[in-house]
Amino acid sequence: AAGVIQSPRHLIKEKRETATLKCYPIPRHDTVYWYQQGPGQDPQFLISFYEKMQSDKGSIPDRFSAQQFSDYHSELNMSSLELGDSALYFCASSFRLAGGSAPHEQFFGPGTRLTVL
Amino acid sequence: AQTVTQSQPEMSVQEAETVTLSCTYDTSESDYYLFWYKQPPSRQMILVIRQEAYKQQNATENRFSVNFQKAAKSFSLKISDSQLGDAAMYFCAYRSTLGADGLTFGKGTHLIIQP
């Protein structure tokens, strides 16, 4: 079965640089979620999109932005990178039940490991 | 805001034995979803089992089952016949049904399987 695809899998950046992470959801999934997992930490929810509109916002820094495109893939843009942004970034996807009610399960991608030097 | 607490940072069990991982949560909502995710060394997040709060029956998936106590806000995971491949971090997670999409995770329990 097709899974969530994230690219790149690994990324190394310098402080103050920018980074763009991409997420391709499971086919027919219309909702994507972004999570950040620091070393030894639990995943923290950043933001989600449903049908190309932001549907929920968590602890996403102002330096980060995200969007979902017409083909449902999503990109997380990170600017002015800091050492503390070094983490594993997960994208997850799901599909809404009929009527747009909240989905049950989120399927996670393999993650993008971002290292900021 | 909801919180999820996993009070066992690490658990160890002999292969083929049974182990129970604890999870408690705090919420004022009456309807919600609870999940257990497994994160092996590969760091992939794998859904193990889910429970809808409106269902009284405990969810079961093969060797994995939960003990859901809604009044006590407790959601423990039992792994029967533990296998070496079960070694991983296990995260308990909560999701609201009231429009909030993001999962709230506990700090995780590191499960060690001893051969």
Contacts between the chains, C-beta under 8 A, distances in Angstrom:
chain1	res1	chain2	res2	distance
A	31	B	101	7.2
A	33	B	101	6.2
A	33	B	102	6.6
A	33	B	103	7.9
A	35	B	102	7.8
A	35	B	103	7.7
A	37	B	43	7.9
A	41	B	107	7.8
A	42	B	91	5.9
A	42	B	105	4.0
A	42	B	106	6.4
A	42	B	107	5.4
A	42	B	108	5.6
A	43	B	45	7.1
A	43	B	91	7.4
A	43	B	103	7.4
A	43	B	105	5.4
A	44	B	105	7.8
A	45	B	101	7.7
A	45	B	102	2.9
A	45	B	103	6.2
A	45	B	104	7.3
A	46	B	102	7.9
A	48	B	101	4.2
A	48	B	102	6.4
A	50	B	101	7.7
A	55	B	99	8.0
A	55	B	101	5.6
A	56	B	99	7.2
A	56	B	100	5.6
A	56	B	101	3.8
A	56	B	102	5.7
A	58	B	102	4.8
A	88	B	43	6.0
A	90	B	45	6.3
A	92	B	45	7.7
A	102	B	95	7.6
A	102	B	96	7.9
A	102	B	97	5.6
A	102	B	99	7.1
A	102	B	101	6.8
A	104	B	33	6.2
A	104	B	50	6.5
A	104	B	52	7.6
A	105	B	35	7.7
A	105	B	47	6.1
A	105	B	50	6.3
A	106	B	47	7.9
A	106	B	103	6.5
A	107	B	47	7.2
A	108	B	37	7.9
A	108	B	44	6.9
A	108	B	45	3.8
A	108	B	46	7.7
A	108	B	47	8.0
A	110	B	42	7.8
A	110	B	43	7.6
A	110	B	44	5.6
A	111	B	43	5.8
A	111	B	44	7.4
A	111	B	45	7.9
